[in-house]
Amino acid sequence: RCSAIFYHMSELNKDRADLYKNLNNLQIQFSEMSLMLMNKISPDISEDKLYQKTANTINGMIDNYIEISNSHYLNTGSYLNDNMMSDIEICSSILK
C-alpha cells in the first residue's frame, strides 16, 4: 500500500522535480521492503516469482488509487480522499 500511494503521489507531482524524486524514492524503498518481507514469509519461492507477485500487487493498488483519485477529483476537485490521506500518514509514520 505504501509503495502504491507514494508512486501515485509522485505521478501527481511530476511537475515538481524535487517532490517527484523524493516520493519516487519512498516508493522504491517500500517496494524493496515488501519484497524483503515476502522473501522472509515465503523463503521457498524463487526471488523472481516473489518479485513478480509483489510488483503485480503494487501495480493493482496503483490502478485502484488512480481510479479512486479520478472519481474523487471529478466530485470534489481534489485527487486525495480521506482514506488516501490516512494511508499517507500511516506510511510516513513508518519511516520515522
Residue pairs with C-beta under 8 A, 6 or more apart in sequence:
1 61
1 87
1 91
2 26
2 30
2 87
2 90
2 91
2 94
3 27
3 28
3 30
3 31
3 34
3 58
3 61
4 27
4 58
4 61
4 62
4 64
4 65
5 61
5 65
5 84
5 87
5 88
5 91
6 23
6 24
6 26
6 27
6 30
6 91
7 23
7 24
7 27
7 58
7 62
8 62
8 65
8 66
8 69
9 23
9 88
10 19
10 20
10 23
10 24
10 27
12 69
12 79
13 19
13 20
13 23
14 20
26 91
26 95
29 95
30 91
31 54
31 55
31 58
34 54
34 57
34 58
35 47
35 50
35 51
35 54
38 45
38 50
38 53
38 54
39 47
39 50
42 50
45 53
65 84
68 81
68 83
68 84
69 79
69 80
69 81
69 84
70 79
72 78
72 79
72 80
72 81
73 79
80 88
